[in-house]
């Protein structure tokens, strides 16, 4: 049975709140009605659910505002995930980049928000490059990727380079020696922008990846937010048990990505 429309809207807005996208306040009811193509009662029910969970504050005559912004990479109710084998991960990502086409949606130098600054260990307001790209296979759109790179590194490449090479290759060509990566995998629902770029319906489930890459000196060099169509992209892990039989600890030996 499909989720009720109000609950789909609630899930989309909740994910956007977790990303810190409403620092200046949520869109008004009319804007949300137009965005999701629903009646006011549906929008209000979604907002009431967000309010009941303490995620937003609604005051008559004033703009609805977000409450308790989350730190970069933090998601309520989730546990930290095991670190993937870096070599296999990066090799696979570069291979995927070479076997897909890319459309650059946006490249701009912006000031780091609180979340971006925290992730990249910068000062609030420092310059970073924000790049938004859509990767596709011959079957159609595969992923919507947003990357943030410190300006001291990203000034060496721009829109033209990003349209031709995987960003990991560009980082290495810029002198970065990649050391390790920390990655989380979760799920989210497509909003109207993602739905248009990935050719899916609003509210469709997407595979959500956040990846923070460090150089050999433990300095963050790239923060990535990736949204993937699960019908065209999957992750595969090989796990090995470590320690005594009572420990029951598993570590990742390899991480591969498959796209259809």
Secondary structure, DSSP 8 states (H G I E B T S, - for coil): ----HHHHHHHHHHHHHHTTTTTT----HHHHHHHHT--HHHHHHHHHHHHHTTSEE--TTS--EE-S---TT--TT--------HHHHHHHHHHHHHTSEEEEEEEEEEE--HHHHHHHT--TT-EEEEEEEEEEETTEEEEEEEEEEEHHHHTT--HHHHTTS-HHHHHHHTT--EEEEEEEEEEEE--HHHHHHHT--TT-EEEEEEEEEEETTS-EEEEEEEEEETTTEEEEEEEEEES-TTT-EEEEEEEEEEE-
